[in-house]
Amino acid sequence: MADFFREEAVYIFIALFVFGITVFIATRPFIAKGARKAIPIVGGLLLLGLIAHYNYIKNHIKEVKEAFREGKNIICVDKTTKLGGILIHKGAWRIEGDEFVNPHSRRYNVRQCIVE
């Protein structure tokens, strides 16, 4: 559960902000009473979106790690160069946790990588 909160912290704050606005608007005295039905609907949709995003990211990480172990090439986003990406081969790189590590280059998080 702590992993979920760590991974989705930004999205949880965004969802809470949107939910707070929904509650604030739906509970105003000049808004129709039927508008309060939107509170559980919006809350449910936001919760569903958070869970779907978390599952998508976890599956993506698993796919990239499995492809790397099978020897496939991995492309990672590199914002430090104008090229925009770096090709990771199994020979020089290894996986430590959720990061690709090379002694001659910086680390790349698996979340920022795709299978070629």
Biopython code that builds the backbone (N, CA, C, O; Angstrom):
import numpy as np
from Bio.PDB.StructureBuilder import StructureBuilder

atoms = [
    (1, "MET", "N", (0.817, -1.196, 0.000)),
    (1, "MET", "CA", (0.000, 0.000, 0.000)),
    (1, "MET", "C", (0.865, 1.267, 0.000)),
    (1, "MET", "O", (0.509, 2.268, -0.621)),
    (2, "ALA", "N", (1.991, 1.214, 0.695)),
    (2, "ALA", "CA", (2.887, 2.373, 0.713)),
    (2, "ALA", "C", (3.444, 2.633, -0.679)),
    (2, "ALA", "O", (3.673, 3.782, -1.057)),
    (3, "ASP", "N", (3.661, 1.559, -1.445)),
    (3, "ASP", "CA", (4.147, 1.702, -2.816)),
    (3, "ASP", "C", (3.137, 2.473, -3.655)),
    (3, "ASP", "O", (3.520, 3.316, -4.466)),
    (4, "PHE", "N", (1.852, 2.193, -3.468)),
    (4, "PHE", "CA", (0.802, 2.896, -4.208)),
    (4, "PHE", "C", (0.861, 4.394, -3.915)),
    (4, "PHE", "O", (0.818, 5.205, -4.841)),
    (5, "PHE", "N", (0.958, 4.766, -2.649)),
    (5, "PHE", "CA", (0.990, 6.181, -2.282)),
    (5, "PHE", "C", (2.263, 6.871, -2.784)),
    (5, "PHE", "O", (2.222, 8.035, -3.180)),
    (6, "ARG", "N", (3.381, 6.162, -2.770)),
    (6, "ARG", "CA", (4.634, 6.737, -3.251)),
    (6, "ARG", "C", (4.584, 6.936, -4.762)),
    (6, "ARG", "O", (5.015, 7.972, -5.270)),
    (7, "GLU", "N", (4.063, 5.952, -5.475)),
    (7, "GLU", "CA", (4.021, 6.022, -6.939)),
    (7, "GLU", "C", (2.998, 7.037, -7.443)),
    (7, "GLU", "O", (3.233, 7.713, -8.444)),
    (8, "GLU", "N", (1.883, 7.142, -6.763)),
    (8, "GLU", "CA", (0.766, 7.943, -7.265)),
    (8, "GLU", "C", (0.557, 9.245, -6.492)),
    (8, "GLU", "O", (-0.515, 9.841, -6.594)),
    (9, "ALA", "N", (1.534, 9.699, -5.732)),
    (9, "ALA", "CA", (1.360, 10.869, -4.868)),
    (9, "ALA", "C", (0.884, 12.100, -5.633)),
    (9, "ALA", "O", (-0.047, 12.774, -5.192)),
    (10, "VAL", "N", (1.497, 12.401, -6.755)),
    (10, "VAL", "CA", (1.111, 13.589, -7.531)),
    (10, "VAL", "C", (-0.321, 13.455, -8.021)),
    (10, "VAL", "O", (-1.100, 14.405, -7.951)),
    (11, "TYR", "N", (-0.665, 12.276, -8.515)),
    (11, "TYR", "CA", (-2.010, 12.066, -9.046)),
    (11, "TYR", "C", (-3.059, 12.065, -7.932)),
    (11, "TYR", "O", (-4.200, 12.469, -8.151)),
    (12, "ILE", "N", (-2.676, 11.615, -6.749)),
    (12, "ILE", "CA", (-3.593, 11.667, -5.605)),
    (12, "ILE", "C", (-3.882, 13.119, -5.242)),
    (12, "ILE", "O", (-5.032, 13.467, -4.976)),
    (13, "PHE", "N", (-2.867, 13.965, -5.225)),
    (13, "PHE", "CA", (-3.087, 15.384, -4.919)),
    (13, "PHE", "C", (-3.960, 16.056, -5.969)),
    (13, "PHE", "O", (-4.826, 16.862, -5.629)),
    (14, "ILE", "N", (-3.746, 15.738, -7.229)),
    (14, "ILE", "CA", (-4.587, 16.300, -8.292)),
    (14, "ILE", "C", (-6.026, 15.836, -8.125)),
    (14, "ILE", "O", (-6.956, 16.632, -8.253)),
    (15, "ALA", "N", (-6.213, 14.552, -7.839)),
    (15, "ALA", "CA", (-7.560, 14.012, -7.652)),
    (15, "ALA", "C", (-8.242, 14.653, -6.444)),
    (15, "ALA", "O", (-9.430, 14.971, -6.503)),
    (16, "LEU", "N", (-7.504, 14.844, -5.356)),
    (16, "LEU", "CA", (-8.086, 15.499, -4.178)),
    (16, "LEU", "C", (-8.473, 16.939, -4.483)),
    (16, "LEU", "O", (-9.499, 17.417, -3.998)),
    (17, "PHE", "N", (-7.677, 17.630, -5.272)),
    (17, "PHE", "CA", (-7.997, 18.999, -5.664)),
    (17, "PHE", "C", (-9.288, 19.036, -6.483)),
    (17, "PHE", "O", (-10.174, 19.846, -6.210)),
    (18, "VAL", "N", (-9.394, 18.165, -7.480)),
    (18, "VAL", "CA", (-10.602, 18.105, -8.311)),
    (18, "VAL", "C", (-11.807, 17.713, -7.466)),
    (18, "VAL", "O", (-12.888, 18.281, -7.623)),
    (19, "PHE", "N", (-11.627, 16.742, -6.570)),
    (19, "PHE", "CA", (-12.729, 16.317, -5.710)),
    (19, "PHE", "C", (-13.144, 17.448, -4.765)),
    (19, "PHE", "O", (-14.335, 17.646, -4.522)),
    (20, "GLY", "N", (-12.176, 18.183, -4.238)),
    (20, "GLY", "CA", (-12.488, 19.316, -3.362)),
    (20, "GLY", "C", (-13.287, 20.386, -4.082)),
    (20, "GLY", "O", (-14.229, 20.940, -3.516)),
    (21, "ILE", "N", (-12.926, 20.682, -5.318)),
    (21, "ILE", "CA", (-13.687, 21.655, -6.109)),
    (21, "ILE", "C", (-15.105, 21.151, -6.344)),
    (21, "ILE", "O", (-16.063, 21.920, -6.261)),
    (22, "THR", "N", (-15.239, 19.860, -6.638)),
    (22, "THR", "CA", (-16.564, 19.272, -6.857)),
    (22, "THR", "C", (-17.429, 19.401, -5.609)),
    (22, "THR", "O", (-18.592, 19.795, -5.693)),
    (23, "VAL", "N", (-16.865, 19.072, -4.458)),
    (23, "VAL", "CA", (-17.620, 19.175, -3.201)),
    (23, "VAL", "C", (-17.980, 20.626, -2.913)),
    (23, "VAL", "O", (-19.110, 20.917, -2.521)),
    (24, "PHE", "N", (-17.037, 21.534, -3.100)),
    (24, "PHE", "CA", (-17.295, 22.947, -2.834)),
    (24, "PHE", "C", (-18.439, 23.472, -3.696)),
    (24, "PHE", "O", (-19.335, 24.151, -3.193)),
    (25, "ILE", "N", (-18.414, 23.166, -4.981)),
    (25, "ILE", "CA", (-19.445, 23.674, -5.886)),
    (25, "ILE", "C", (-20.783, 22.989, -5.639)),
    (25, "ILE", "O", (-21.822, 23.648, -5.622)),
    (26, "ALA", "N", (-20.765, 21.668, -5.446)),
    (26, "ALA", "CA", (-22.025, 20.926, -5.299)),
    (26, "ALA", "C", (-22.745, 21.238, -3.994)),
    (26, "ALA", "O", (-23.950, 21.009, -3.897)),
    (27, "THR", "N", (-22.046, 21.752, -2.994)),
    (27, "THR", "CA", (-22.679, 22.027, -1.700)),
    (27, "THR", "C", (-23.064, 23.491, -1.510)),
    (27, "THR", "O", (-23.526, 23.860, -0.430)),
    (28, "ARG", "N", (-22.891, 24.329, -2.517)),
    (28, "ARG", "CA", (-23.305, 25.734, -2.409)),
    (28, "ARG", "C", (-24.824, 25.804, -2.342)),
    (28, "ARG", "O", (-25.511, 25.026, -3.003)),
    (29, "PRO", "N", (-25.355, 26.734, -1.544)),
    (29, "PRO", "CA", (-26.813, 26.818, -1.371)),
    (29, "PRO", "C", (-27.561, 27.214, -2.648)),
    (29, "PRO", "O", (-28.737, 26.879, -2.787)),
    (30, "PHE", "N", (-26.928, 27.899, -3.561)),
    (30, "PHE", "CA", (-27.615, 28.338, -4.775)),
    (30, "PHE", "C", (-27.554, 27.301, -5.904)),
    (30, "PHE", "O", (-28.117, 27.522, -6.977)),
    (31, "ILE", "N", (-26.877, 26.179, -5.671)),
    (31, "ILE", "CA", (-26.804, 25.096, -6.656)),
    (31, "ILE", "C", (-27.946, 24.122, -6.370)),
    (31, "ILE", "O", (-28.296, 23.892, -5.212)),
    (32, "ALA", "N", (-28.523, 23.557, -7.420)),
    (32, "ALA", "CA", (-29.637, 22.615, -7.265)),
    (32, "ALA", "C", (-29.222, 21.429, -6.392)),
    (32, "ALA", "O", (-28.068, 21.001, -6.411)),
    (33, "LYS", "N", (-30.178, 20.911, -5.632)),
    (33, "LYS", "CA", (-29.897, 19.801, -4.709)),
    (33, "LYS", "C", (-29.444, 18.545, -5.458)),
    (33, "LYS", "O", (-28.693, 17.737, -4.911)),
    (34, "GLY", "N", (-29.886, 18.378, -6.682)),
    (34, "GLY", "CA", (-29.493, 17.211, -7.471)),
    (34, "GLY", "C", (-28.017, 17.198, -7.833)),
    (34, "GLY", "O", (-27.479, 16.156, -8.209)),
    (35, "ALA", "N", (-27.363, 18.337, -7.725)),
    (35, "ALA", "CA", (-25.939, 18.417, -8.067)),
    (35, "ALA", "C", (-25.079, 17.633, -7.078)),
    (35, "ALA", "O", (-23.942, 17.278, -7.389)),
    (36, "ARG", "N", (-25.605, 17.367, -5.912)),
    (36, "ARG", "CA", (-24.833, 16.611, -4.915)),
    (36, "ARG", "C", (-24.616, 15.160, -5.341)),
    (36, "ARG", "O", (-23.747, 14.471, -4.808)),
    (37, "LYS", "N", (-25.403, 14.712, -6.294)),
    (37, "LYS", "CA", (-25.208, 13.353, -6.813)),
    (37, "LYS", "C", (-23.872, 13.235, -7.550)),
    (37, "LYS", "O", (-23.354, 12.135, -7.743)),
    (38, "ALA", "N", (-23.333, 14.361, -7.952)),
    (38, "ALA", "CA", (-22.058, 14.349, -8.675)),
    (38, "ALA", "C", (-20.888, 13.999, -7.763)),
    (38, "ALA", "O", (-19.860, 13.522, -8.242)),
    (39, "ILE", "N", (-21.024, 14.223, -6.465)),
    (39, "ILE", "CA", (-19.905, 13.989, -5.543)),
    (39, "ILE", "C", (-19.449, 12.525, -5.561)),
    (39, "ILE", "O", (-18.265, 12.275, -5.787)),
    (40, "PRO", "N", (-20.337, 11.546, -5.333)),
    (40, "PRO", "CA", (-19.844, 10.160, -5.378)),
    (40, "PRO", "C", (-19.440, 9.710, -6.787)),
    (40, "PRO", "O", (-18.553, 8.871, -6.943)),
    (41, "ILE", "N", (-20.087, 10.266, -7.803)),
    (41, "ILE", "CA", (-19.730, 9.895, -9.177)),
    (41, "ILE", "C", (-18.316, 10.372, -9.498)),
    (41, "ILE", "O", (-17.499, 9.603, -10.005)),
    (42, "VAL", "N", (-18.028, 11.636, -9.205)),
    (42, "VAL", "CA", (-16.689, 12.178, -9.464)),
    (42, "VAL", "C", (-15.650, 11.452, -8.609)),
    (42, "VAL", "O", (-14.573, 11.107, -9.095)),
    (43, "GLY", "N", (-15.974, 11.224, -7.342)),
    (43, "GLY", "CA", (-15.048, 10.500, -6.465)),
    (43, "GLY", "C", (-14.746, 9.103, -6.983)),
    (43, "GLY", "O", (-13.594, 8.667, -6.975)),
    (44, "GLY", "N", (-15.774, 8.407, -7.428)),
    (44, "GLY", "CA", (-15.581, 7.066, -7.978)),
    (44, "GLY", "C", (-14.744, 7.065, -9.246)),
    (44, "GLY", "O", (-13.872, 6.213, -9.424)),
    (45, "LEU", "N", (-15.012, 8.026, -10.129)),
    (45, "LEU", "CA", (-14.237, 8.113, -11.372)),
    (45, "LEU", "C", (-12.773, 8.452, -11.103)),
    (45, "LEU", "O", (-11.877, 7.903, -11.745)),
    (46, "LEU", "N", (-12.533, 9.349, -10.159)),
    (46, "LEU", "CA", (-11.152, 9.697, -9.817)),
    (46, "LEU", "C", (-10.421, 8.500, -9.206)),
    (46, "LEU", "O", (-9.261, 8.244, -9.531)),
    (47, "LEU", "N", (-11.101, 7.773, -8.324)),
    (47, "LEU", "CA", (-10.501, 6.590, -7.715)),
    (47, "LEU", "C", (-10.217, 5.524, -8.769)),
    (47, "LEU", "O", (-9.156, 4.898, -8.760)),
    (48, "LEU", "N", (-11.158, 5.325, -9.667)),
    (48, "LEU", "CA", (-10.971, 4.364, -10.751)),
    (48, "LEU", "C", (-9.787, 4.766, -11.635)),
    (48, "LEU", "O", (-8.997, 3.915, -12.042)),
    (49, "GLY", "N", (-9.669, 6.058, -11.927)),
    (49, "GLY", "CA", (-8.545, 6.545, -12.724)),
    (49, "GLY", "C", (-7.203, 6.326, -12.042)),
    (49, "GLY", "O", (-6.230, 5.940, -12.691)),
    (50, "LEU", "N", (-7.146, 6.571, -10.730)),
    (50, "LEU", "CA", (-5.902, 6.347, -9.985)),
    (50, "LEU", "C", (-5.492, 4.877, -10.009)),
    (50, "LEU", "O", (-4.327, 4.552, -10.238)),
    (51, "ILE", "N", (-6.449, 4.004, -9.774)),
    (51, "ILE", "CA", (-6.159, 2.567, -9.763)),
    (51, "ILE", "C", (-5.733, 2.092, -11.149)),
    (51, "ILE", "O", (-4.796, 1.304, -11.278)),
    (52, "ALA", "N", (-6.419, 2.571, -12.183)),
    (52, "ALA", "CA", (-6.067, 2.176, -13.555)),
    (52, "ALA", "C", (-4.657, 2.654, -13.912)),
    (52, "ALA", "O", (-3.889, 1.908, -14.521)),
    (53, "HIS", "N", (-4.312, 3.881, -13.541)),
    (53, "HIS", "CA", (-2.975, 4.409, -13.834)),
    (53, "HIS", "C", (-1.904, 3.612, -13.107)),
    (53, "HIS", "O", (-0.872, 3.284, -13.692)),
    (54, "TYR", "N", (-2.134, 3.301, -11.852)),
    (54, "TYR", "CA", (-1.177, 2.524, -11.063)),
    (54, "TYR", "C", (-0.952, 1.150, -11.691)),
    (54, "TYR", "O", (0.189, 0.705, -11.823)),
    (55, "ASN", "N", (-2.039, 0.478, -12.077)),
    (55, "ASN", "CA", (-1.912, -0.844, -12.696)),
    (55, "ASN", "C", (-1.203, -0.764, -14.042)),
    (55, "ASN", "O", (-0.402, -1.638, -14.375)),
    (56, "TYR", "N", (-1.490, 0.279, -14.818)),
    (56, "TYR", "CA", (-0.818, 0.458, -16.108)),
    (56, "TYR", "C", (0.687, 0.624, -15.915)),
    (56, "TYR", "O", (1.477, -0.003, -16.621)),
    (57, "ILE", "N", (1.081, 1.461, -14.966)),
    (57, "ILE", "CA", (2.504, 1.706, -14.720)),
    (57, "ILE", "C", (3.194, 0.430, -14.236)),
    (57, "ILE", "O", (4.299, 0.122, -14.681)),
    (58, "LYS", "N", (2.564, -0.306, -13.340)),
    (58, "LYS", "CA", (3.160, -1.547, -12.839)),
    (58, "LYS", "C", (3.336, -2.561, -13.964)),
    (58, "LYS", "O", (4.368, -3.228, -14.036)),
    (59, "ASN", "N", (2.342, -2.688, -14.843)),
    (59, "ASN", "CA", (2.463, -3.600, -15.984)),
    (59, "ASN", "C", (3.555, -3.138, -16.944)),
    (59, "ASN", "O", (4.294, -3.959, -17.486)),
    (60, "HIS", "N", (3.658, -1.835, -17.154)),
    (60, "HIS", "CA", (4.696, -1.283, -18.033)),
    (60, "HIS", "C", (6.087, -1.606, -17.486)),
    (60, "HIS", "O", (6.970, -2.018, -18.237)),
    (61, "ILE", "N", (6.278, -1.421, -16.198)),
    (61, "ILE", "CA", (7.564, -1.713, -15.566)),
    (61, "ILE", "C", (7.904, -3.192, -15.730)),
    (61, "ILE", "O", (9.037, -3.543, -16.056)),
    (62, "LYS", "N", (6.921, -4.048, -15.502)),
    (62, "LYS", "CA", (7.137, -5.486, -15.632)),
    (62, "LYS", "C", (7.519, -5.861, -17.066)),
    (62, "LYS", "O", (8.429, -6.664, -17.273)),
    (63, "GLU", "N", (6.833, -5.288, -18.053)),
    (63, "GLU", "CA", (7.130, -5.582, -19.457)),
    (63, "GLU", "C", (8.539, -5.138, -19.843)),
    (63, "GLU", "O", (9.253, -5.865, -20.534)),
    (64, "VAL", "N", (8.939, -3.954, -19.401)),
    (64, "VAL", "CA", (10.274, -3.447, -19.744)),
    (64, "VAL", "C", (11.352, -4.313, -19.096)),
    (64, "VAL", "O", (12.350, -4.635, -19.742)),
    (65, "LYS", "N", (11.170, -4.694, -17.841)),
    (65, "LYS", "CA", (12.158, -5.532, -17.162)),
    (65, "LYS", "C", (12.269, -6.901, -17.828)),
    (65, "LYS", "O", (13.373, -7.411, -18.019)),
    (66, "GLU", "N", (11.125, -7.500, -18.183)),
    (66, "GLU", "CA", (11.150, -8.810, -18.838)),
    (66, "GLU", "C", (11.827, -8.723, -20.204)),
    (66, "GLU", "O", (12.609, -9.602, -20.565)),
    (67, "ALA", "N", (11.534, -7.674, -20.959)),
    (67, "ALA", "CA", (12.156, -7.504, -22.275)),
    (67, "ALA", "C", (13.667, -7.327, -22.134)),
    (67, "ALA", "O", (14.429, -7.855, -22.943)),
    (68, "PHE", "N", (14.102, -6.595, -21.118)),
    (68, "PHE", "CA", (15.534, -6.400, -20.887)),
    (68, "PHE", "C", (16.205, -7.729, -20.558)),
    (68, "PHE", "O", (17.294, -8.016, -21.057)),
    (69, "ARG", "N", (15.562, -8.541, -19.722)),
    (69, "ARG", "CA", (16.125, -9.845, -19.357)),
    (69, "ARG", "C", (16.187, -10.788, -20.556)),
    (69, "ARG", "O", (17.048, -11.666, -20.617)),
    (70, "GLU", "N", (15.270, -10.604, -21.509)),
    (70, "GLU", "CA", (15.268, -11.423, -22.729)),
    (70, "GLU", "C", (16.288, -10.931, -23.749)),
    (70, "GLU", "O", (16.478, -11.570, -24.783)),
    (71, "GLY", "N", (16.941, -9.816, -23.480)),
    (71, "GLY", "CA", (17.975, -9.306, -24.366)),
    (71, "GLY", "C", (17.493, -8.303, -25.400)),
    (71, "GLY", "O", (18.253, -7.934, -26.296)),
    (72, "LYS", "N", (16.254, -7.855, -25.297)),
    (72, "LYS", "CA", (15.741, -6.863, -26.245)),
    (72, "LYS", "C", (16.312, -5.485, -25.915)),
    (72, "LYS", "O", (16.705, -5.216, -24.780)),
    (73, "ASN", "N", (16.351, -4.623, -26.923)),
    (73, "ASN", "CA", (16.831, -3.258, -26.714)),
    (73, "ASN", "C", (15.760, -2.418, -26.038)),
    (73, "ASN", "O", (14.569, -2.575, -26.305)),
    (74, "ILE", "N", (16.193, -1.534, -25.169)),
    (74, "ILE", "CA", (15.306, -0.644, -24.430)),
    (74, "ILE", "C", (15.696, 0.794, -24.772)),
    (74, "ILE", "O", (16.880, 1.126, -24.822)),
    (75, "ILE", "N", (14.706, 1.633, -25.005)),
    (75, "ILE", "CA", (14.946, 3.053, -25.267)),
    (75, "ILE", "C", (14.437, 3.839, -24.066)),
    (75, "ILE", "O", (13.282, 3.700, -23.663)),
    (76, "CYS", "N", (15.313, 4.669, -23.501)),
    (76, "CYS", "CA", (14.948, 5.482, -22.342)),
    (76, "CYS", "C", (15.009, 6.964, -22.691)),
    (76, "CYS", "O", (15.833, 7.388, -23.501)),
    (77, "VAL", "N", (14.136, 7.738, -22.076)),
    (77, "VAL", "CA", (14.107, 9.183, -22.272)),
    (77, "VAL", "C", (15.338, 9.784, -21.612)),
    (77, "VAL", "O", (15.644, 9.492, -20.456)),
    (78, "ASP", "N", (16.039, 10.626, -22.360)),
    (78, "ASP", "CA", (17.207, 11.319, -21.827)),
    (78, "ASP", "C", (17.034, 12.807, -22.087)),
    (78, "ASP", "O", (17.216, 13.271, -23.212)),
    (79, "LYS", "N", (16.690, 13.539, -21.064)),
    (79, "LYS", "CA", (16.440, 14.973, -21.215)),
    (79, "LYS", "C", (17.715, 15.804, -21.102)),
    (79, "LYS", "O", (17.667, 17.030, -21.201)),
    (80, "THR", "N", (18.853, 15.145, -20.897)),
    (80, "THR", "CA", (20.109, 15.884, -20.772)),
    (80, "THR", "C", (20.783, 16.122, -22.117)),
    (80, "THR", "O", (21.702, 16.934, -22.209)),
    (81, "THR", "N", (20.341, 15.427, -23.159)),
    (81, "THR", "CA", (20.919, 15.619, -24.491)),
    (81, "THR", "C", (19.823, 15.995, -25.474)),
    (81, "THR", "O", (18.637, 15.814, -25.198)),
    (82, "LYS", "N", (20.226, 16.515, -26.610)),
    (82, "LYS", "CA", (19.251, 16.888, -27.635)),
    (82, "LYS", "C", (18.693, 15.676, -28.363)),
    (82, "LYS", "O", (17.671, 15.776, -29.041)),
    (83, "LEU", "N", (19.352, 14.540, -28.228)),
    (83, "LEU", "CA", (18.877, 13.332, -28.894)),
    (83, "LEU", "C", (17.527, 12.893, -28.348)),
    (83, "LEU", "O", (16.685, 12.401, -29.099)),
    (84, "GLY", "N", (17.315, 13.062, -27.068)),
    (84, "GLY", "CA", (16.034, 12.750, -26.449)),
    (84, "GLY", "C", (15.887, 11.328, -25.965)),
    (84, "GLY", "O", (14.931, 11.029, -25.250)),
    (85, "GLY", "N", (16.794, 10.437, -26.326)),
    (85, "GLY", "CA", (16.680, 9.061, -25.879)),
    (85, "GLY", "C", (18.022, 8.365, -25.894)),
    (85, "GLY", "O", (18.967, 8.818, -26.539)),
    (86, "ILE", "N", (18.096, 7.263, -25.178)),
    (86, "ILE", "CA", (19.318, 6.468, -25.136)),
    (86, "ILE", "C", (18.923, 5.008, -25.303)),
    (86, "ILE", "O", (17.911, 4.561, -24.763)),
    (87, "LEU", "N", (19.724, 4.279, -26.048)),
    (87, "LEU", "CA", (19.481, 2.869, -26.293)),
    (87, "LEU", "C", (20.234, 2.056, -25.252)),
    (87, "LEU", "O", (21.441, 2.219, -25.076)),
    (88, "ILE", "N", (19.515, 1.181, -24.566)),
    (88, "ILE", "CA", (20.117, 0.375, -23.510)),
    (88, "ILE", "C", (20.206, -1.071, -23.992)),
    (88, "ILE", "O", (19.199, -1.685, -24.345)),
    (89, "HIS", "N", (21.441, -1.607, -24.000)),
    (89, "HIS", "CA", (21.697, -3.001, -24.360)),
    (89, "HIS", "C", (21.983, -3.777, -23.085)),
    (89, "HIS", "O", (22.472, -3.220, -22.102)),
    (90, "LYS", "N", (21.676, -5.056, -23.109)),
    (90, "LYS", "CA", (21.852, -5.863, -21.917)),
    (90, "LYS", "C", (23.312, -5.999, -21.489)),
    (90, "LYS", "O", (23.582, -6.107, -20.293)),
    (91, "GLY", "N", (24.246, -5.997, -22.413)),
    (91, "GLY", "CA", (25.647, -6.248, -22.076)),
    (91, "GLY", "C", (26.244, -5.272, -21.082)),
    (91, "GLY", "O", (26.859, -5.697, -20.104)),
    (92, "ALA", "N", (26.082, -3.987, -21.301)),
    (92, "ALA", "CA", (26.728, -2.975, -20.464)),
    (92, "ALA", "C", (25.848, -2.508, -19.307)),
    (92, "ALA", "O", (26.338, -1.857, -18.384)),
    (93, "TRP", "N", (24.583, -2.824, -19.346)),
    (93, "TRP", "CA", (23.637, -2.325, -18.345)),
    (93, "TRP", "C", (23.138, -3.461, -17.461)),
    (93, "TRP", "O", (23.168, -4.631, -17.842)),
    (94, "ARG", "N", (22.681, -3.087, -16.277)),
    (94, "ARG", "CA", (22.029, -4.039, -15.372)),
    (94, "ARG", "C", (20.878, -3.330, -14.669)),
    (94, "ARG", "O", (20.801, -2.101, -14.671)),
    (95, "ILE", "N", (19.989, -4.108, -14.071)),
    (95, "ILE", "CA", (18.839, -3.535, -13.358)),
    (95, "ILE", "C", (19.108, -3.590, -11.860)),
    (95, "ILE", "O", (19.459, -4.641, -11.324)),
    (96, "GLU", "N", (18.942, -2.460, -11.193)),
    (96, "GLU", "CA", (18.985, -2.380, -9.727)),
    (96, "GLU", "C", (17.675, -1.765, -9.281)),
    (96, "GLU", "O", (17.457, -0.567, -9.456)),
    (97, "GLY", "N", (16.813, -2.565, -8.715)),
    (97, "GLY", "CA", (15.494, -2.071, -8.314)),
    (97, "GLY", "C", (14.689, -1.700, -9.541)),
    (97, "GLY", "O", (14.399, -2.559, -10.374)),
    (98, "ASP", "N", (14.328, -0.446, -9.666)),
    (98, "ASP", "CA", (13.577, 0.043, -10.824)),
    (98, "ASP", "C", (14.431, 0.961, -11.694)),
    (98, "ASP", "O", (13.903, 1.849, -12.364)),
    (99, "GLU", "N", (15.742, 0.753, -11.688)),
    (99, "GLU", "CA", (16.630, 1.613, -12.466)),
    (99, "GLU", "C", (17.602, 0.783, -13.291)),
    (99, "GLU", "O", (18.060, -0.277, -12.866)),
    (100, "PHE", "N", (17.907, 1.295, -14.489)),
    (100, "PHE", "CA", (18.973, 0.741, -15.304)),
    (100, "PHE", "C", (20.259, 1.445, -14.897)),
    (100, "PHE", "O", (20.302, 2.672, -14.807)),
    (101, "VAL", "N", (21.306, 0.666, -14.651)),
    (101, "VAL", "CA", (22.560, 1.210, -14.138)),
    (101, "VAL", "C", (23.700, 0.826, -15.077)),
    (101, "VAL", "O", (23.791, -0.312, -15.538)),
    (102, "ASN", "N", (24.563, 1.798, -15.350)),
    (102, "ASN", "CA", (25.758, 1.604, -16.156)),
    (102, "ASN", "C", (26.874, 2.375, -15.463)),
    (102, "ASN", "O", (26.658, 3.515, -15.052)),
    (103, "PRO", "N", (28.068, 1.783, -15.320)),
    (103, "PRO", "CA", (29.142, 2.503, -14.623)),
    (103, "PRO", "C", (29.618, 3.762, -15.344)),
    (103, "PRO", "O", (30.243, 4.621, -14.721)),
    (104, "HIS", "N", (29.337, 3.892, -16.638)),
    (104, "HIS", "CA", (29.832, 5.032, -17.406)),
    (104, "HIS", "C", (28.756, 6.065, -17.723)),
    (104, "HIS", "O", (29.043, 7.052, -18.401)),
    (105, "SER", "N", (27.559, 5.871, -17.266)),
    (105, "SER", "CA", (26.456, 6.776, -17.599)),
    (105, "SER", "C", (25.573, 6.969, -16.376)),
    (105, "SER", "O", (25.744, 6.302, -15.356)),
    (106, "ARG", "N", (24.636, 7.883, -16.493)),
    (106, "ARG", "CA", (23.721, 8.104, -15.375)),
    (106, "ARG", "C", (22.669, 7.001, -15.338)),
    (106, "ARG", "O", (22.548, 6.219, -16.281)),
    (107, "ARG", "N", (21.917, 6.943, -14.255)),
    (107, "ARG", "CA", (20.868, 5.938, -14.096)),
    (107, "ARG", "C", (19.606, 6.372, -14.831)),
    (107, "ARG", "O", (19.345, 7.564, -14.996)),
    (108, "TYR", "N", (18.831, 5.392, -15.266)),
    (108, "TYR", "CA", (17.552, 5.656, -15.923)),
    (108, "TYR", "C", (16.474, 4.844, -15.235)),
    (108, "TYR", "O", (16.624, 3.639, -15.033)),
    (109, "ASN", "N", (15.389, 5.506, -14.876)),
    (109, "ASN", "CA", (14.274, 4.831, -14.246)),
    (109, "ASN", "C", (13.521, 4.024, -15.289)),
    (109, "ASN", "O", (13.346, 4.475, -16.421)),
    (110, "VAL", "N", (13.076, 2.838, -14.913)),
    (110, "VAL", "CA", (12.373, 1.942, -15.830)),
    (110, "VAL", "C", (11.088, 2.591, -16.347)),
    (110, "VAL", "O", (10.667, 2.306, -17.468)),
    (111, "ARG", "N", (10.460, 3.453, -15.551)),
    (111, "ARG", "CA", (9.208, 4.110, -15.956)),
    (111, "ARG", "C", (9.396, 4.999, -17.185)),
    (111, "ARG", "O", (8.435, 5.265, -17.908)),
    (112, "GLN", "N", (10.615, 5.456, -17.426)),
    (112, "GLN", "CA", (10.898, 6.360, -18.540)),
    (112, "GLN", "C", (11.393, 5.618, -19.771)),
    (112, "GLN", "O", (11.924, 6.237, -20.692)),
    (113, "CYS", "N", (11.228, 4.318, -19.799)),
    (113, "CYS", "CA", (11.770, 3.513, -20.889)),
    (113, "CYS", "C", (10.673, 2.721, -21.591)),
    (113, "CYS", "O", (9.623, 2.426, -21.021)),
    (114, "ILE", "N", (10.954, 2.386, -22.856)),
    (114, "ILE", "CA", (10.050, 1.539, -23.633)),
    (114, "ILE", "C", (10.871, 0.463, -24.327)),
    (114, "ILE", "O", (12.086, 0.592, -24.479)),
    (115, "VAL", "N", (10.195, -0.593, -24.742)),
    (115, "VAL", "CA", (10.846, -1.667, -25.477)),
    (115, "VAL", "C", (10.911, -1.264, -26.940)),
    (115, "VAL", "O", (9.924, -0.792, -27.505)),
    (116, "GLU", "N", (12.088, -1.452, -27.560)),
    (116, "GLU", "CA", (12.251, -1.089, -28.966)),
    (116, "GLU", "C", (11.447, -2.026, -29.844)),
    (116, "GLU", "O", (11.454, -1.884, -31.066)),
]
sb = StructureBuilder()
sb.init_structure("model")
sb.init_model(0)
sb.init_chain("A")
sb.init_seg("    ")
for serial, (resi, resn, name, xyz) in enumerate(atoms, 1):
    if name == "N":
        sb.init_residue(resn, " ", resi, " ")
    sb.init_atom(name, np.array(xyz, "f"), 0.0, 1.0, " ", f" {name:<3s}", serial, name[0])
structure = sb.get_structure()
